[in-house]
């Protein structure tokens, strides 16, 4: 069961990174309809490709950005979005078929079976949220809503994190940080780190949704200023952190810096404590990874967000997310595990 869940988690990891590539290549609006059951096959003839392009020609993205796009050019962006959707379907099968087999063979205890049913339902909901996001870019604006993009990414993190947590529970039952109550404060701090990492990743979705990474490509200052000019250039002002490009990018930077500092402090504060070797190793690895991820983020910004570097930055975010979750899990008290 643990190997099966690990394989599904790996597929979800790839799915999230591929979703980032789809966004970076502006490919997400190339498929203008949603056929969850019948949409497995791509266009199989030139006539089918022409029909698919004809549907795309009715979209705001074609009218405002890609007017005159040829079939060959359309295929380039189509394949990214098609691959993303196809992988989503494959993940559903990779989860559901073994799940049913385990159920039929009565290998699942009731609490675990219930948790897996919830995971399956969340996966189905995620498919709907993906289309809900795409629809926002097919009406007036030639891009998806940053709010819906952030919701779609947050759901992916929830599903991925729940799979990893469940898998760890099946493999690490006899290896926890401590049995005494002294571990509780450390675990709460680890949960705070996990929360910071999660918020930073979701804040990055707002940056992606507004293409904010293509502006203010300097670091550490933003065009010579600590707080960018135009931070509150939005009406009403309370929506600026989510809709003003300057505010969105600054907030992502600020939260990321706070996360880096917090992770390093956690590692320094708990070196040599009576934590398990596993917890200490995870704390050190997380500290190293947060520095790598910060470097990737800075490089992506300074290089004006090339696709390969942006994808690597997204993958790094997932690695850091995974390490933080593993750290929290390693600090569970043995008497509660």
Residue frames as qw, qx, qy, qz and C-alpha x, y, z in Angstrom:
[[0.000, 0.885, 0.465, 0.000, 0.00, 0.00, 0.00],
 [0.306, -0.791, 0.096, 0.521, 2.78, 2.42, 0.84],
 [0.384, -0.152, 0.596, 0.688, 4.54, 1.79, -2.48],
 [0.199, 0.617, 0.680, 0.342, 1.25, 2.33, -4.32],
 [0.119, -0.937, -0.281, 0.169, 0.62, 5.65, -2.54],
 [0.397, -0.586, 0.307, 0.636, 4.21, 6.74, -3.15],
 [0.359, 0.172, 0.672, 0.625, 3.76, 6.07, -6.87],
 [0.063, 0.810, 0.552, 0.185, 0.52, 8.10, -6.92],
 [0.290, -0.865, -0.053, 0.406, 2.23, 10.94, -5.03],
 [0.432, -0.285, 0.485, 0.705, 5.05, 10.92, -7.60],
 [0.245, 0.490, 0.669, 0.502, 2.47, 11.25, -10.39],
 [0.114, -0.920, -0.369, 0.058, 0.81, 14.15, -8.59],
 [0.428, -0.632, 0.194, 0.616, 4.25, 15.77, -8.19],
 [0.352, 0.046, 0.609, 0.709, 4.79, 15.52, -11.95],
 [0.083, 0.723, 0.643, 0.237, 1.26, 16.80, -12.53],
 [0.218, -0.897, -0.187, 0.335, 1.87, 19.97, -10.51],
 [0.370, -0.468, 0.398, 0.697, 5.16, 20.68, -12.29],
 [0.272, 0.290, 0.715, 0.574, 3.55, 20.04, -15.68],
 [0.012, -0.858, -0.513, 0.013, 0.77, 22.42, -14.68],
 [0.282, -0.775, 0.084, 0.560, 3.42, 25.05, -14.03],
 [0.337, -0.136, 0.619, 0.697, 4.93, 24.45, -17.47],
 [0.171, 0.614, 0.712, 0.296, 1.46, 24.75, -19.01],
 [0.113, -0.924, -0.269, 0.246, 1.05, 28.12, -17.33],
 [0.360, -0.614, 0.313, 0.629, 4.55, 29.31, -18.26],
 [0.268, 0.017, 0.706, 0.656, 4.03, 28.43, -21.93],
 [0.400, 0.271, 0.071, -0.873, 0.58, 30.09, -21.98],
 [0.242, 0.040, -0.885, -0.396, -0.93, 26.76, -23.07],
 [0.137, 0.181, 0.847, -0.481, -3.72, 26.35, -20.55],
 [0.468, 0.480, 0.283, -0.686, -6.47, 27.92, -22.68],
 [0.154, 0.316, -0.735, -0.580, -5.76, 25.93, -25.83],
 [0.170, -0.272, -0.935, -0.151, -8.51, 23.38, -25.05],
 [0.254, -0.168, 0.051, -0.951, -11.79, 25.25, -24.85],
 [0.777, -0.268, -0.229, -0.521, -14.07, 22.42, -23.74],
 [0.251, -0.399, 0.808, -0.354, -14.06, 19.82, -20.99],
 [0.856, 0.027, -0.348, -0.381, -14.92, 16.21, -21.72],
 [0.398, -0.577, 0.664, -0.260, -13.84, 14.26, -18.62],
 [0.809, 0.006, 0.574, -0.122, -15.02, 10.91, -20.01],
 [0.788, 0.528, 0.297, 0.109, -14.66, 11.20, -23.80],
 [0.213, 0.953, -0.215, -0.016, -11.67, 13.53, -24.01],
 [0.794, -0.397, 0.379, 0.261, -8.93, 10.89, -23.84],
 [0.708, 0.236, 0.423, 0.514, -7.87, 11.03, -27.48],
 [0.085, -0.553, 0.138, 0.818, -6.29, 14.06, -29.18],
 [0.617, 0.631, -0.055, -0.466, -7.28, 15.15, -32.71],
 [0.733, -0.118, 0.634, 0.218, -6.38, 12.29, -35.07],
 [0.564, 0.483, 0.486, 0.461, -6.58, 14.01, -38.47],
 [0.240, 0.064, 0.095, 0.964, -5.87, 17.37, -40.04],
 [0.295, -0.542, -0.462, -0.637, -9.59, 18.03, -40.22],
 [0.622, -0.619, -0.462, 0.128, -9.90, 17.35, -36.48],
 [0.503, -0.241, -0.138, 0.819, -6.98, 19.69, -35.76],
 [0.027, 0.292, 0.286, 0.912, -8.59, 22.41, -37.85],
 [0.469, -0.628, -0.506, -0.361, -11.86, 21.94, -35.96],
 [0.632, -0.514, -0.367, 0.449, -10.03, 22.21, -32.62],
 [0.342, -0.057, 0.036, 0.937, -8.29, 25.39, -33.77],
 [0.156, -0.499, -0.450, -0.724, -11.61, 26.80, -34.93],
 [0.555, -0.692, -0.461, -0.001, -12.97, 26.46, -31.38],
 [0.575, -0.369, -0.154, 0.714, -9.84, 28.15, -30.04],
 [0.222, 0.297, 0.272, 0.888, -10.36, 31.06, -32.46],
 [0.334, -0.720, -0.427, -0.434, -13.48, 32.01, -30.51],
 [0.648, -0.537, -0.353, 0.408, -11.47, 32.49, -27.29],
 [0.086, -0.993, 0.027, 0.080, -10.24, 35.87, -25.99],
 [0.589, -0.526, 0.443, 0.425, -6.64, 34.60, -26.02],
 [0.579, 0.282, 0.567, 0.514, -6.73, 33.99, -29.77],
 [0.201, 0.875, 0.367, 0.243, -8.50, 37.26, -30.52],
 [0.215, -0.974, 0.077, 0.006, -6.27, 39.43, -28.33],
 [0.451, -0.678, 0.539, 0.216, -2.89, 37.66, -28.37],
 [0.476, -0.176, 0.798, 0.325, -2.58, 34.81, -30.89],
 [0.607, 0.649, 0.166, -0.428, -4.51, 36.15, -33.87],
 [0.567, 0.671, -0.423, -0.221, -3.45, 34.37, -37.06],
 [0.443, -0.447, 0.775, -0.057, -1.98, 31.34, -35.27],
 [0.565, 0.301, -0.657, -0.398, -1.42, 28.42, -37.63],
 [0.936, -0.202, -0.183, -0.222, -2.32, 24.80, -36.97],
 [0.751, 0.208, -0.449, 0.438, 1.36, 23.95, -36.42],
 [0.053, 0.414, -0.412, 0.810, 1.71, 26.74, -33.84],
 [0.686, -0.368, 0.033, -0.627, -1.53, 25.71, -32.18],
 [0.909, -0.043, -0.414, 0.020, -0.33, 22.13, -31.79],
 [0.425, 0.342, -0.542, 0.639, 2.62, 23.37, -29.71],
 [0.266, -0.294, 0.431, -0.810, 0.43, 24.84, -26.99],
 [0.819, -0.140, -0.207, -0.516, -2.28, 22.19, -27.33],
 [0.772, 0.093, -0.614, 0.134, 0.04, 19.30, -26.44],
 [0.137, 0.251, -0.624, 0.728, 1.03, 20.84, -23.10],
 [0.533, -0.141, 0.267, -0.790, -2.57, 21.25, -21.94],
 [0.861, 0.049, -0.368, -0.348, -3.60, 17.88, -23.38],
 [0.585, 0.194, -0.709, 0.343, -0.73, 16.14, -21.54],
 [0.125, -0.227, 0.543, -0.799, -1.72, 17.87, -18.32],
 [0.724, -0.062, 0.086, -0.681, -5.33, 16.69, -18.59],
 [0.830, 0.153, -0.518, -0.136, -4.35, 13.19, -19.71],
 [0.349, 0.244, -0.742, 0.517, -2.01, 12.80, -16.74],
 [0.411, -0.188, 0.398, -0.798, -4.87, 13.82, -14.45],
 [0.869, 0.027, -0.169, -0.464, -6.99, 11.00, -15.83],
 [0.711, 0.244, -0.636, 0.174, -4.12, 8.53, -15.46],
 [0.008, 0.290, -0.660, 0.693, -3.66, 9.56, -11.83],
 [0.685, -0.121, 0.171, -0.698, -7.35, 8.85, -11.24],
 [0.906, 0.128, -0.359, -0.185, -6.93, 5.34, -12.65],
 [0.499, 0.339, -0.673, 0.428, -3.64, 4.75, -10.81],
 [0.231, -0.247, 0.577, -0.743, -5.42, 5.59, -7.56],
 [0.730, -0.036, 0.113, -0.673, -8.84, 4.04, -8.09],
 [0.821, 0.184, -0.503, -0.195, -7.98, 0.62, -9.57],
 [0.434, 0.170, -0.774, 0.429, -5.58, -0.52, -6.78],
 [0.307, -0.174, 0.442, -0.825, -7.93, 1.06, -4.22],
 [0.816, -0.001, -0.117, -0.566, -10.80, -1.12, -5.43],
 [0.734, 0.193, -0.647, 0.074, -8.54, -4.19, -5.40],
 [0.152, 0.206, -0.709, 0.657, -7.54, -3.52, -1.79],
 [0.543, -0.103, 0.251, -0.794, -11.20, -3.02, -0.88],
 [0.852, 0.085, -0.348, -0.382, -12.32, -6.25, -2.55],
 [0.682, 0.160, -0.660, 0.271, -9.53, -8.20, -0.86],
 [0.609, -0.755, -0.210, -0.124, -10.46, -6.61, 2.50],
 [0.705, 0.092, -0.254, 0.655, -6.95, -5.28, 3.06],
 [0.060, 0.470, -0.087, 0.876, -8.09, -1.86, 4.33],
 [0.182, -0.399, -0.708, 0.554, -9.14, -1.04, 7.86],
 [0.090, 0.807, 0.580, 0.068, -12.20, 1.16, 8.02],
 [0.168, -0.866, -0.025, 0.471, -10.45, 4.46, 9.00],
 [0.310, -0.354, 0.573, 0.671, -7.91, 4.04, 6.20],
 [0.264, 0.421, 0.776, 0.387, -10.59, 3.13, 3.67],
 [0.022, 0.892, 0.422, -0.164, -12.58, 6.24, 4.63],
 [0.234, -0.731, 0.230, 0.598, -9.51, 8.45, 4.24],
 [0.308, -0.094, 0.715, 0.620, -8.84, 7.00, 0.80],
 [0.198, 0.674, 0.692, 0.167, -12.45, 7.57, -0.27],
 [0.078, -0.912, -0.146, 0.376, -12.05, 11.21, 0.76],
 [0.305, -0.492, 0.498, 0.645, -8.83, 11.43, -1.28],
 [0.309, 0.281, 0.780, 0.466, -10.60, 10.02, -4.31],
 [0.085, 0.850, 0.518, -0.045, -13.41, 12.57, -3.91],
 [0.195, -0.818, 0.118, 0.528, -10.86, 15.39, -3.63],
 [0.359, -0.176, 0.663, 0.633, -9.21, 14.18, -6.83],
 [0.224, 0.584, 0.718, 0.305, -12.55, 14.32, -8.65],
 [0.075, -0.923, -0.272, 0.260, -13.17, 17.80, -7.25],
 [0.350, -0.570, 0.351, 0.655, -9.73, 18.86, -8.45],
 [0.343, 0.230, 0.709, 0.571, -10.67, 17.93, -12.02],
 [0.053, 0.838, 0.532, 0.114, -13.71, 20.19, -11.76],
 [0.279, -0.850, -0.011, 0.447, -11.62, 23.01, -10.25],
 [0.440, -0.203, 0.518, 0.705, -9.21, 22.75, -13.17],
 [0.192, 0.517, 0.651, 0.522, -12.03, 23.36, -15.64],
 [0.190, -0.895, -0.374, 0.150, -13.49, 26.06, -13.36],
 [0.388, -0.621, 0.208, 0.649, -10.11, 27.80, -13.62],
 [0.342, 0.068, 0.628, 0.695, -9.84, 27.44, -17.41],
 [0.106, 0.733, 0.643, 0.195, -13.36, 28.80, -17.91],
 [0.211, -0.844, -0.170, 0.462, -12.32, 32.10, -16.33],
 [0.235, -0.479, 0.439, 0.723, -10.01, 32.71, -19.30],
 [0.229, 0.253, 0.809, 0.478, -12.59, 31.90, -21.97],
 [0.070, 0.796, 0.577, -0.169, -15.01, 34.76, -21.35],
 [0.148, 0.987, 0.057, -0.001, -13.44, 38.23, -21.49],
 [0.202, -0.840, 0.491, 0.112, -9.82, 38.16, -20.34],
 [0.779, 0.443, -0.439, -0.057, -7.14, 36.13, -22.16],
 [0.282, 0.334, -0.796, 0.418, -5.82, 34.57, -18.95],
 [0.562, -0.443, -0.699, -0.018, -7.19, 32.58, -16.06],
 [0.408, -0.832, -0.002, -0.375, -8.25, 34.14, -12.78],
 [0.279, 0.479, -0.691, 0.464, -5.36, 34.25, -10.30],
 [0.567, -0.299, 0.466, -0.610, -7.85, 33.41, -7.55],
 [0.952, 0.108, 0.031, -0.285, -8.94, 30.21, -9.30],
 [0.661, 0.496, -0.521, 0.216, -5.34, 29.35, -10.15],
 [0.070, -0.476, 0.670, -0.565, -4.38, 29.68, -6.48],
 [0.772, -0.136, 0.338, -0.520, -7.37, 27.54, -5.45],
 [0.914, 0.312, -0.234, -0.114, -6.41, 24.87, -8.01],
 [0.455, 0.499, -0.629, 0.385, -2.82, 24.79, -6.72],
 [0.357, -0.405, 0.572, -0.618, -3.93, 24.77, -3.07],
 [0.911, -0.009, 0.136, -0.389, -6.14, 21.75, -3.75],
 [0.797, 0.411, -0.428, 0.112, -3.23, 19.99, -5.46],
 [0.121, 0.506, -0.664, 0.537, -1.08, 20.60, -2.38],
 [0.651, -0.261, 0.408, -0.585, -3.83, 19.29, -0.12],
 [0.962, 0.157, -0.076, -0.210, -4.19, 16.08, -2.14],
 [0.633, 0.495, -0.517, 0.294, -0.45, 15.58, -2.48],
 [0.099, -0.500, 0.615, -0.602, 0.16, 16.27, 1.21],
 [0.791, -0.185, 0.291, -0.505, -2.62, 13.93, 2.31],
 [0.932, 0.257, -0.253, -0.036, -1.23, 11.10, 0.17],
 [0.422, 0.513, -0.592, 0.456, 2.29, 11.62, 1.56],
 [0.380, -0.431, 0.515, -0.636, 0.99, 11.77, 5.14],
 [0.922, -0.046, 0.110, -0.369, -1.02, 8.57, 4.69],
 [0.825, 0.385, -0.389, 0.145, 1.94, 6.81, 3.09],
 [0.153, 0.532, -0.621, 0.554, 4.22, 7.86, 5.96],
 [0.639, -0.329, 0.380, -0.582, 1.68, 6.52, 8.45],
 [0.977, 0.103, -0.060, -0.177, 1.92, 3.11, 6.79],
 [0.784, 0.392, -0.342, 0.339, 5.72, 2.99, 6.85],
 [0.235, 0.487, -0.472, 0.696, 6.91, 4.94, 9.92],
 [0.665, -0.593, -0.301, -0.340, 4.71, 3.58, 12.70],
 [0.835, -0.431, -0.188, 0.286, 7.64, 2.62, 14.92],
 [0.581, 0.060, -0.010, 0.812, 9.87, 5.63, 14.30],
 [0.088, -0.904, -0.284, -0.308, 8.73, 8.82, 15.97],
 [0.229, 0.701, -0.319, 0.596, 10.61, 11.65, 17.59],
 [0.025, 0.232, -0.716, 0.658, 9.71, 11.08, 21.24],
 [0.367, -0.442, -0.810, -0.114, 7.09, 9.68, 23.54],
 [0.272, -0.485, -0.520, 0.649, 7.01, 12.47, 26.09],
 [0.138, 0.894, 0.417, -0.085, 5.05, 15.71, 26.05],
 [0.324, -0.656, 0.209, 0.649, 8.29, 17.69, 25.61],
 [0.367, 0.085, 0.660, 0.650, 8.07, 17.07, 21.88],
 [0.199, 0.760, 0.616, -0.050, 4.78, 18.97, 21.57],
 [0.001, -0.875, 0.017, 0.484, 6.24, 22.52, 21.34],
 [0.250, -0.379, 0.666, 0.591, 8.75, 21.39, 18.71],
 [0.291, 0.366, 0.837, 0.283, 6.01, 19.81, 16.67],
 [0.144, 0.864, 0.414, -0.249, 3.89, 22.98, 16.85],
 [0.089, -0.742, 0.319, 0.583, 6.86, 25.00, 15.55],
 [0.283, -0.084, 0.822, 0.488, 7.29, 22.49, 12.74],
 [0.265, 0.648, 0.713, 0.033, 3.61, 22.90, 11.85],
 [0.048, 0.887, 0.076, -0.453, 4.16, 26.67, 11.67],
 [0.188, -0.467, 0.626, 0.596, 7.04, 26.12, 9.24],
 [0.288, 0.271, 0.870, 0.294, 4.82, 23.88, 7.14],
 [0.181, 0.821, 0.498, -0.211, 2.14, 26.56, 7.13],
 [0.053, -0.786, 0.226, 0.573, 4.64, 29.22, 6.03],
 [0.240, -0.195, 0.789, 0.530, 5.89, 27.04, 3.19],
 [0.265, 0.513, 0.809, 0.112, 2.33, 26.33, 2.05],
 [0.113, 0.885, 0.268, -0.364, 1.37, 30.01, 2.09],
 [0.152, -0.621, 0.461, 0.616, 4.52, 30.90, 0.14],
 [0.273, 0.071, 0.856, 0.434, 3.69, 28.35, -2.56],
 [0.200, 0.712, 0.673, -0.005, 0.09, 29.55, -2.90],
 [0.021, -0.851, -0.002, 0.525, 1.29, 33.17, -2.99],
 [0.250, -0.323, 0.668, 0.621, 3.43, 32.11, -5.95],
 [0.304, 0.471, 0.799, 0.218, 0.22, 31.14, -7.76],
 [0.115, 0.907, 0.286, -0.288, -0.90, 34.77, -7.62],
 [0.182, -0.651, 0.449, 0.585, 2.46, 35.78, -9.11],
 [0.292, 0.028, 0.842, 0.453, 1.97, 33.25, -11.91],
 [0.250, 0.666, 0.702, -0.034, -1.66, 34.23, -12.47],
 [0.112, 0.949, 0.116, -0.270, -0.76, 37.89, -13.01],
 [0.761, 0.455, -0.021, 0.461, 2.57, 37.22, -14.77],
 [0.296, -0.952, 0.071, -0.024, 4.06, 39.34, -11.98],
 [0.783, -0.352, 0.294, 0.421, 7.43, 37.61, -12.36],
 [0.584, 0.478, 0.306, 0.580, 7.99, 39.56, -15.58],
 [0.031, -0.901, -0.035, -0.431, 8.07, 42.85, -13.66],
 [0.411, -0.823, 0.331, -0.210, 10.52, 44.31, -11.11],
 [0.964, 0.124, -0.176, 0.158, 13.29, 41.91, -12.12],
 [0.234, 0.635, -0.508, 0.532, 15.80, 43.10, -9.54],
 [0.818, -0.499, -0.284, 0.004, 16.82, 41.73, -6.17],
 [0.142, -0.388, -0.833, 0.367, 16.94, 42.40, -3.23],
 [0.168, 0.434, 0.217, -0.858, 15.42, 45.85, -3.88],
 [0.445, 0.579, 0.674, 0.107, 12.51, 46.33, -6.25],
 [0.370, 0.726, 0.219, 0.536, 13.69, 48.91, -8.77],
 [0.291, 0.389, -0.323, 0.812, 15.72, 50.56, -6.03],
 [0.468, -0.455, 0.146, -0.743, 12.94, 50.57, -3.44],
 [0.134, -0.117, 0.916, -0.360, 12.22, 48.36, -0.45],
 [0.421, 0.486, 0.696, -0.320, 8.46, 48.56, -1.01],
 [0.340, 0.230, 0.594, 0.692, 7.58, 48.94, -4.70],
 [0.226, 0.224, 0.003, -0.948, 5.91, 52.00, -6.06],
 [0.563, 0.001, -0.477, -0.674, 2.30, 51.24, -6.88],
 [0.085, -0.007, -0.956, 0.281, 1.80, 48.78, -4.03],
 [0.223, 0.439, 0.679, -0.545, -1.63, 50.25, -3.28],
 [0.254, 0.261, -0.380, -0.850, -2.57, 51.08, -6.87],
 [0.195, -0.245, -0.914, -0.257, -5.85, 49.25, -6.75],
 [0.424, -0.113, 0.202, -0.875, -9.47, 50.03, -6.00],
 [0.500, -0.840, 0.058, -0.204, -10.55, 48.96, -3.47],
 [0.055, 0.750, -0.629, 0.196, -7.23, 48.98, -1.64],
 [0.679, -0.334, 0.606, -0.246, -7.85, 45.71, 0.23],
 [0.924, 0.321, 0.205, -0.040, -7.71, 43.81, -3.06],
 [0.255, 0.857, -0.445, -0.050, -4.23, 45.12, -3.89],
 [0.405, -0.497, 0.767, -0.012, -2.39, 42.15, -2.28],
 [0.659, 0.172, 0.732, 0.010, -4.18, 39.87, -4.74],
 [0.567, 0.716, 0.401, 0.072, -4.58, 42.02, -7.85],
 [0.126, 0.957, -0.244, -0.098, -1.85, 44.70, -7.99],
 [0.860, 0.360, -0.279, 0.229, 1.25, 43.28, -9.67],
 [0.184, 0.628, -0.501, 0.566, 3.65, 45.21, -7.44],
 [0.585, -0.451, 0.410, -0.535, 1.88, 44.04, -4.28],
 [0.986, 0.027, -0.009, -0.162, 1.59, 40.41, -5.40],
 [0.749, 0.416, -0.381, 0.347, 5.29, 40.10, -6.21],
 [0.020, -0.602, 0.499, -0.623, 6.40, 41.96, -3.07],
 [0.760, -0.361, 0.268, -0.469, 4.21, 39.78, -0.85],
 [0.979, 0.133, -0.151, 0.030, 5.60, 36.59, -2.35],
 [0.491, 0.529, -0.456, 0.520, 9.15, 37.85, -1.79],
 [0.287, -0.567, 0.423, -0.646, 8.40, 38.91, 1.79],
 [0.900, -0.239, 0.156, -0.331, 6.71, 35.66, 2.79],
 [0.899, 0.289, -0.268, 0.189, 9.53, 33.68, 1.16],
 [0.265, 0.577, -0.500, 0.589, 12.19, 35.60, 3.11],
 [0.569, -0.459, 0.372, -0.571, 10.29, 35.05, 6.37],
 [0.987, -0.007, -0.032, -0.160, 10.05, 31.34, 5.53],
 [0.698, 0.448, -0.419, 0.370, 13.80, 31.07, 4.87],
 [0.040, -0.560, 0.513, -0.649, 14.64, 32.77, 8.16],
 [0.758, -0.326, 0.245, -0.509, 12.15, 30.67, 10.12],
 [0.976, 0.120, -0.183, -0.009, 13.42, 27.38, 8.72],
 [0.526, 0.484, -0.485, 0.504, 17.05, 28.28, 9.45],
 [0.296, -0.516, 0.450, -0.665, 16.20, 29.37, 13.00],
 [0.916, -0.187, 0.061, -0.348, 14.28, 26.12, 13.59],
 [0.884, 0.257, -0.327, 0.214, 17.28, 24.08, 12.45],
 [0.281, 0.517, -0.498, 0.637, 19.73, 26.07, 14.59],
 [0.493, -0.473, 0.311, -0.660, 17.47, 26.00, 17.65],
 [0.918, -0.166, 0.178, -0.314, 16.97, 22.24, 17.63],
 [0.648, 0.474, -0.578, 0.149, 20.40, 20.95, 16.72],
 [0.272, 0.275, -0.782, 0.489, 21.62, 18.54, 19.38],
 [0.590, -0.238, 0.285, -0.717, 18.20, 18.37, 21.07],
 [0.383, -0.076, 0.909, -0.148, 16.73, 15.03, 22.09],
 [0.715, 0.421, -0.047, -0.557, 15.06, 14.55, 18.74],
 [0.903, 0.080, 0.408, 0.109, 15.29, 11.37, 16.78],
 [0.409, -0.300, 0.527, 0.682, 18.07, 11.12, 14.21],
 [0.295, 0.506, 0.698, 0.412, 15.41, 11.13, 11.52],
 [0.034, -0.934, -0.347, 0.082, 13.95, 14.42, 12.76],
 [0.344, -0.732, 0.232, 0.541, 17.37, 16.04, 13.01],
 [0.417, -0.028, 0.656, 0.628, 18.29, 14.92, 9.50],
 [0.197, 0.694, 0.630, 0.287, 15.00, 16.19, 8.10],
 [0.168, -0.924, -0.160, 0.304, 15.45, 19.54, 9.85],
 [0.365, -0.534, 0.429, 0.631, 18.93, 19.96, 8.33],
 [0.354, 0.227, 0.732, 0.535, 17.77, 18.85, 4.88],
 [0.095, 0.846, 0.522, 0.047, 14.83, 21.26, 5.00],
 [0.237, -0.845, 0.066, 0.474, 17.18, 24.10, 5.93],
 [0.369, -0.256, 0.611, 0.653, 19.41, 23.27, 2.96],
 [0.269, 0.474, 0.749, 0.376, 16.45, 22.97, 0.60],
 [0.020, 0.903, 0.374, -0.210, 14.95, 26.30, 1.64],
 [0.223, -0.690, 0.312, 0.613, 18.21, 27.99, 0.62],
 [0.313, 0.034, 0.770, 0.555, 18.24, 26.16, -2.71],
 [0.169, 0.692, 0.690, 0.123, 14.63, 27.15, -3.33],
 [0.080, -0.889, -0.110, 0.438, 15.33, 30.78, -2.48],
 [0.271, -0.449, 0.542, 0.657, 18.22, 30.74, -4.95],
 [0.269, 0.316, 0.810, 0.414, 15.99, 29.25, -7.63],
 [0.081, 0.844, 0.514, -0.132, 13.37, 31.92, -7.02],
 [0.147, -0.802, 0.149, 0.560, 15.90, 34.75, -7.28],
 [0.292, -0.212, 0.708, 0.607, 17.45, 33.26, -10.42],
 [0.253, 0.543, 0.772, 0.212, 14.02, 32.83, -12.01],
 [0.025, 0.909, 0.289, -0.297, 13.18, 36.46, -11.33],
 [0.202, -0.701, 0.350, 0.587, 16.48, 37.87, -12.58],
 [0.257, -0.087, 0.800, 0.536, 16.32, 35.76, -15.75],
 [0.461, 0.180, -0.137, -0.858, 12.77, 36.96, -16.58],
 [0.726, 0.044, 0.542, -0.421, 11.16, 33.58, -15.88],
 [0.367, 0.336, -0.764, -0.412, 12.46, 31.15, -18.51],
 [0.845, -0.142, -0.249, -0.452, 10.24, 28.07, -18.72],
 [0.773, 0.076, -0.591, 0.218, 12.87, 25.57, -17.57],
 [0.220, 0.199, -0.563, 0.772, 13.87, 27.64, -14.57],
 [0.520, -0.240, 0.100, -0.814, 10.28, 28.42, -13.62],
 [0.877, -0.097, -0.392, -0.259, 9.46, 24.71, -13.74],
 [0.608, 0.126, -0.621, 0.478, 12.50, 23.93, -11.60],
 [0.110, -0.265, 0.395, -0.873, 11.38, 26.55, -9.09],
 [0.744, -0.207, -0.087, -0.629, 7.93, 24.93, -8.91],
 [0.851, 0.004, -0.521, 0.062, 9.49, 21.50, -8.43],
 [0.344, 0.237, -0.576, 0.703, 11.70, 22.92, -5.68],
 [0.435, -0.312, 0.199, -0.821, 8.62, 24.27, -3.91],
 [0.890, -0.147, -0.256, -0.348, 7.10, 20.78, -3.88],
 [0.704, 0.141, -0.580, 0.384, 10.32, 19.24, -2.57],
 [0.042, 0.284, -0.474, 0.833, 10.43, 21.79, 0.25],
 [0.672, -0.245, -0.014, -0.699, 6.73, 21.19, 0.99],
 [0.890, -0.035, -0.447, -0.081, 7.39, 17.43, 1.17],
 [0.509, 0.202, -0.596, 0.587, 10.38, 17.78, 3.50],
 [0.238, -0.303, 0.347, -0.855, 8.43, 20.03, 5.88],
 [0.818, -0.186, -0.143, -0.526, 5.56, 17.56, 5.96],
 [0.828, 0.058, -0.527, 0.182, 7.95, 14.68, 6.64],
 [0.219, 0.302, -0.539, 0.755, 9.54, 16.72, 9.43],
 [0.536, -0.291, 0.181, -0.772, 6.16, 17.31, 11.08],
 [0.908, -0.077, -0.301, -0.282, 5.28, 13.63, 10.76],
 [0.663, 0.203, -0.600, 0.400, 8.59, 12.56, 12.30],
 [0.005, 0.279, -0.499, 0.820, 7.76, 14.64, 15.38],
 [0.705, -0.371, -0.309, -0.520, 4.52, 12.84, 16.16],
 [0.394, -0.469, 0.666, -0.426, 4.43, 11.48, 19.69],
 [0.226, 0.130, -0.957, -0.130, 4.68, 7.73, 19.80],
 [0.157, 0.259, 0.838, -0.454, 1.73, 7.41, 22.18],
 [0.471, 0.541, 0.206, -0.666, -0.50, 9.26, 19.67],
 [0.260, 0.419, -0.685, -0.536, 0.83, 7.61, 16.54]]
